[in-house]
Amino acid sequence: MTVATPGPRLELGVAHFSSIGLPPKEFAVIAARAGFASIGIRLHPAFPGAPFYELPVSSHSAQEFKAIADGEGIKIFDIEFFVIDETFVAASHEATVAAAANIGARRLSVCGDDRDGGRLATNLAEFCGVAARYGMSVDIENMGWRTVRTFRDSVKVLNACGAENAGALVDGVHFFRNGASIDELRANAGKVKHIQLCDARGPAPKTSDAMIAEARSGRFAPGEGELPLEELCAATEYGAAISVEVPLVGSVDPEAHLKHLHASALGILKPDH
């Protein structure tokens, strides 16, 4: 199968979670050496105690990071990770959004974990408003242990939100493990702005703890599992960004890990590579 790529020249990205132990400037250098054209950076914790990095506007760390990224010729695509739960206040995250825009990021990644669907949609719309002031967009990602559990849930929230700069982030593991189909994706392809490639094997986990364990330490490089990732990429509209997210586990060398992920992803996107 020939799979559409995200542009005239394949610009493959990699999520910071693939090697979260690397600070942003080291991650930029090693990702570029591995062949990636863009990176995501985690500027906000995904859960209490999760690793993240700070690059405040006008700080030396932000300036140094921008200089290194520019020197390596690598772009900053998205910033992770915001949980829209019942305590979420969009305005409280403006400094992080400003920091994201300052380093050239284009999108922000969120998940939804509020059982009040109306409040969730309102908070997403308000966050999209904050992002829009900085020329950025927001993508919601479904996760099996969150309220926005399925891809269908993501679409429902997007429709209720109504913001022009809101989209869906489709992660291979979260998409397929939570019951979504390629036909469902095709029907909503225009809403998908970002695809994250990763693979899985065996039966889908059933409990929240098992889902979290697979997501954080049980993924495989694209093509090393059983998920139909070629079909996933082919089903979305031309222009959706594609990146890889497979956390490094154990004592594997980060550069070797990222090079392996790049080669594996090319095997999905360009089977004749």
C-alpha positions as CSV (number, residue, x, y, z in Angstrom):
1,M,0.0,0.0,0.0
2,T,1.2,3.5,-0.8
3,V,0.5,5.8,2.0
4,A,0.0,9.6,1.6
5,T,2.7,11.6,3.4
6,P,2.1,14.8,5.2
7,G,3.6,17.0,2.5
8,P,5.7,17.0,-0.7
9,R,8.6,16.0,1.4
10,L,8.0,13.6,4.3
11,E,8.3,15.6,7.5
12,L,8.2,13.1,10.2
13,G,8.1,14.2,13.9
14,V,8.7,12.6,17.2
15,A,7.0,13.2,20.5
16,H,9.1,14.1,23.6
17,F,7.6,11.2,25.5
18,S,9.6,8.9,23.2
19,S,12.7,10.0,25.2
20,I,11.3,12.2,28.0
21,G,14.5,12.0,30.0
22,L,16.3,14.2,27.5
23,P,16.0,17.9,28.2
24,P,14.7,19.9,25.2
25,K,18.0,21.0,23.7
26,E,19.5,17.5,23.9
27,F,16.3,16.1,22.5
28,A,16.4,18.5,19.5
29,V,19.9,17.5,18.7
30,I,19.4,13.7,19.0
31,A,16.1,13.8,17.1
32,A,17.6,15.7,14.3
33,R,20.5,13.2,14.1
34,A,18.0,10.4,14.0
35,G,16.4,12.0,10.9
36,F,13.3,13.6,12.3
37,A,12.1,17.0,10.9
38,S,10.1,18.1,13.9
39,I,9.7,17.4,17.6
40,G,7.1,17.8,20.3
41,I,8.2,19.2,23.7
42,R,6.6,18.6,27.0
43,L,6.2,21.9,28.8
44,H,3.4,20.8,31.1
45,P,3.1,17.6,33.2
46,A,0.7,15.0,31.8
47,F,-0.2,13.9,35.3
48,P,1.0,14.8,38.9
49,G,4.7,14.1,39.2
50,A,5.2,13.5,35.5
51,P,8.4,14.9,34.0
52,F,8.2,18.2,32.0
53,Y,10.5,21.1,31.2
54,E,10.1,24.9,31.4
55,L,11.2,27.3,28.7
56,P,9.7,30.7,29.8
57,V,9.5,33.5,27.3
58,S,12.7,35.7,27.3
59,S,14.6,33.1,29.5
60,H,18.1,32.1,28.6
61,S,16.9,28.5,28.4
62,A,14.3,29.3,25.8
63,Q,16.8,31.4,23.7
64,E,19.4,28.6,23.9
65,F,16.9,26.0,22.9
66,K,15.7,28.1,19.9
67,A,19.2,28.6,18.8
68,I,20.1,24.9,19.0
69,A,16.9,23.8,17.2
70,D,17.4,26.4,14.5
71,G,21.0,25.2,14.1
72,E,19.9,21.6,13.8
73,G,17.2,22.6,11.3
74,I,14.5,20.9,13.3
75,K,11.0,22.4,13.8
76,I,8.9,22.5,17.0
77,F,5.4,21.1,16.2
78,D,3.4,20.5,19.3
79,I,3.5,21.1,23.1
80,E,2.2,18.6,25.6
81,F,0.3,18.0,27.8
82,F,-2.9,19.5,29.3
83,V,-5.6,17.6,31.0
84,I,-9.0,19.4,30.8
85,D,-10.7,18.1,33.9
86,E,-13.2,19.7,36.3
87,T,-10.5,22.0,37.8
88,F,-9.2,23.3,34.4
89,V,-9.0,27.0,33.9
90,A,-7.8,28.0,30.5
91,A,-6.4,31.4,31.4
92,S,-4.1,29.9,34.0
93,H,-2.1,28.2,31.3
94,E,-1.4,31.3,29.2
95,A,2.2,31.6,30.2
96,T,2.8,28.0,29.0
97,V,1.0,28.8,25.7
98,A,3.1,31.9,25.3
99,A,6.2,29.9,25.9
100,A,5.1,27.4,23.3
101,A,4.5,30.0,20.7
102,N,7.8,31.7,21.5
103,I,9.7,28.5,20.5
104,G,7.7,28.2,17.3
105,A,5.2,25.5,18.3
106,R,2.0,25.3,16.3
107,R,-0.3,23.1,18.3
108,L,-1.1,22.1,21.8
109,S,-2.1,18.6,22.9
110,V,-4.9,18.0,25.4
111,C,-7.1,15.2,26.8
112,G,-10.5,15.4,28.3
113,D,-11.3,14.1,31.7
114,D,-14.4,15.9,32.9
115,R,-17.7,14.0,33.2
116,D,-19.6,17.3,32.7
117,G,-19.6,17.3,28.9
118,G,-20.9,20.9,28.6
119,R,-18.2,22.2,30.9
120,L,-15.6,20.2,29.0
121,A,-16.6,21.6,25.7
122,T,-16.6,25.1,27.1
123,N,-13.2,24.8,28.6
124,L,-11.8,23.4,25.4
125,A,-13.3,26.3,23.5
126,E,-11.8,28.8,26.0
127,F,-8.4,27.1,25.7
128,C,-8.7,27.3,21.9
129,G,-9.3,31.0,22.4
130,V,-6.1,31.4,24.4
131,A,-4.2,29.4,21.8
132,A,-5.7,31.5,18.9
133,R,-4.3,34.7,20.4
134,Y,-0.8,33.2,19.8
135,G,-1.6,31.8,16.4
136,M,-1.8,28.2,17.7
137,S,-4.3,25.3,17.6
138,V,-5.4,22.6,20.0
139,D,-5.8,18.9,19.5
140,I,-7.7,16.5,21.8
141,E,-6.5,13.0,22.2
142,N,-8.7,10.1,23.5
143,M,-7.4,7.8,26.1
144,G,-9.1,4.7,27.5
145,W,-8.8,5.7,31.2
146,R,-10.1,9.3,30.6
147,T,-13.6,10.6,30.2
148,V,-12.8,11.2,26.5
149,R,-12.1,7.5,26.0
150,T,-12.8,6.8,22.4
151,F,-12.2,8.6,19.1
152,R,-16.0,9.0,18.9
153,D,-15.8,10.9,22.2
154,S,-13.2,13.2,20.7
155,V,-15.4,14.0,17.7
156,K,-18.4,14.7,20.0
157,V,-16.4,17.2,22.1
158,L,-15.0,18.9,19.0
159,N,-18.5,19.3,17.6
160,A,-19.7,20.7,20.9
161,C,-16.7,23.0,21.2
162,G,-17.1,24.5,17.8
163,A,-13.7,26.3,17.7
164,E,-12.1,26.6,14.3
165,N,-8.6,25.9,15.7
166,A,-9.7,22.6,17.5
167,G,-8.8,19.3,16.0
168,A,-8.2,15.6,17.0
169,L,-4.9,13.9,17.7
170,V,-5.1,10.2,16.8
171,D,-2.6,8.0,18.6
172,G,-2.4,4.5,17.1
173,V,-2.6,2.7,20.4
174,H,-5.4,4.8,21.9
175,F,-7.4,4.8,18.7
176,F,-7.5,1.1,18.0
177,R,-7.3,-0.2,21.6
178,N,-10.5,1.7,22.4
179,G,-12.6,0.3,19.6
180,A,-12.4,2.8,16.8
181,S,-12.5,1.7,13.1
182,I,-10.9,2.9,9.9
183,D,-14.4,3.7,8.6
184,E,-15.1,5.9,11.6
185,L,-11.8,7.7,10.9
186,R,-12.6,8.2,7.2
187,A,-16.0,9.7,8.1
188,N,-14.2,12.3,10.3
189,A,-10.9,12.6,8.5
190,G,-11.1,16.4,8.3
191,K,-11.0,16.8,12.0
192,V,-7.7,14.8,12.4
193,K,-4.8,17.2,12.4
194,H,-2.1,15.0,14.0
195,I,-1.4,11.2,13.9
196,Q,1.0,9.6,16.4
197,L,2.4,6.2,15.2
198,C,3.0,3.5,17.7
199,D,2.2,-0.2,17.8
200,A,0.8,-2.9,20.1
201,R,0.4,-6.7,20.3
202,G,-2.0,-9.1,21.9
203,P,-5.4,-8.4,23.4
204,A,-6.4,-4.9,24.3
205,P,-6.0,-4.2,28.1
206,K,-9.3,-3.9,29.9
207,T,-8.5,-2.0,33.1
208,S,-7.4,1.6,33.5
209,D,-4.1,0.5,35.2
210,A,-3.4,-2.0,32.4
211,M,-4.1,0.7,29.7
212,I,-1.8,3.2,31.5
213,A,0.9,0.6,31.7
214,E,0.7,-0.2,28.0
215,A,0.7,3.5,27.0
216,R,3.7,4.3,29.2
217,S,5.9,1.3,28.9
218,G,4.3,-1.3,26.5
219,R,4.3,0.2,23.1
220,F,6.2,-1.0,20.1
221,A,7.8,0.8,17.2
222,P,5.6,1.2,14.1
223,G,5.4,-2.1,12.3
224,E,6.5,-4.3,15.2
225,G,3.0,-5.0,16.4
226,E,-0.4,-5.8,15.0
227,L,-2.1,-2.4,14.5
228,P,-3.1,-1.5,10.9
229,L,-1.0,1.7,10.9
230,E,-0.7,2.0,7.1
231,E,-4.5,2.1,6.8
232,L,-4.6,4.6,9.6
233,C,-2.4,7.0,7.8
234,A,-4.1,6.4,4.4
235,A,-7.5,7.2,5.9
236,T,-6.8,10.7,7.0
237,E,-6.8,13.8,4.8
238,Y,-3.6,15.0,3.1
239,G,-2.0,17.5,5.4
240,A,-2.3,15.8,8.8
241,A,1.0,15.8,10.6
242,I,2.6,12.5,11.4
243,S,4.9,11.8,14.4
244,V,6.0,8.8,16.4
245,E,5.4,8.2,20.1
246,V,7.0,5.2,21.6
247,P,8.5,5.7,25.1
248,L,12.0,4.5,25.7
249,V,12.0,1.7,28.3
250,G,15.0,0.4,30.1
251,S,18.7,1.2,29.4
252,V,18.4,1.7,25.6
253,D,20.6,4.5,24.2
254,P,18.3,7.4,23.3
255,E,19.9,8.1,20.0
256,A,19.7,4.4,19.0
257,H,16.0,4.4,20.1
258,L,15.1,7.4,18.1
259,K,16.9,6.2,15.0
260,H,15.0,2.9,15.3
261,L,11.7,4.7,15.6
262,H,12.5,6.8,12.5
263,A,13.4,3.8,10.4
264,S,10.4,1.9,11.6
265,A,8.0,4.8,10.8
266,L,9.4,5.1,7.3
267,G,8.7,1.4,6.8
268,I,5.0,2.2,7.4
269,L,4.9,5.5,5.4
270,K,7.1,4.3,2.6
271,P,6.9,0.5,2.4
272,D,9.4,0.5,-0.5
273,H,12.0,2.5,1.5
